[in-house]
Amino acid sequence: MLTLYAIEEKSNPNHITILEIYAGEDAYKAHLQTPHFIKYKTTTKDMVRCLELVEVIPLVTEMKIK
């Protein structure tokens, strides 16, 4: 994972958005198999009511995460 942002909606703090940026699809798939991610999924399974994965395309491809 290159970066992670977790935010809540100001008017509805129960709505959380997490933006994770990976080096590529292989890096994302590898992350899904890590012990800490599996622990996270197991621990939060009863808390998460809705999960939507959205694949995106960068608008400014020259920008790099530092």
N, C-alpha and C positions, 0 to 999 in steps of 0.2 A: 504494500500500500504506500503510495506516495504522499497522500494527505487525507485527512478526515476532518469534516466539519459537522458538528451536531448543533442544531438550532431548534428553538421552540417558537410557535406562533405567539406573538405578543397578546393577541386577543383570545387565544385558546391554548394555554400552555400544555394541555394534554396531547396536542398534535406536535410531534417531533419529526424533523426531517434530518436525515443523516446523509451527507454527501461524502462518498469515498472515491478517491481517484487512484487507479492502479496503472502500472506500466503497460498492461495489456490484458487480454482475456486469459492467457495462461497464468499470469500472476494472480488474477482474481480467483480462478479455479483452484490454484494452489492454496490460497488464503482460506478457502472454504474447508480445507482438510486440516488446518492447524489446530492443535489442542485448545488454544485460547478462544478461537472462534467457535469450536464445537461446545466449549463450556458456556460461552455467551448465549448461543442458541438454546441450549438446554435450560439455562437459568432464566431466560426471558420469554420462553415459549408461552407462558400463561399471561404475560403482560402485553404482548403485541397482538392487537386486534386486527390490524390490517397491515400488510406488507406489499409494497409495489416496487418492483425493480424496474428502473427506467434506463435504457441504454441511450447515451447521448453522444453528440459529435461536437468537438471543440469548435468554437467560432473563430478564434484567433489561434491558429496552429503554431505560430512562431513563439508564443508565450510558453515559457518553461517554468515549472515549479522549482523554487530554489531550496 
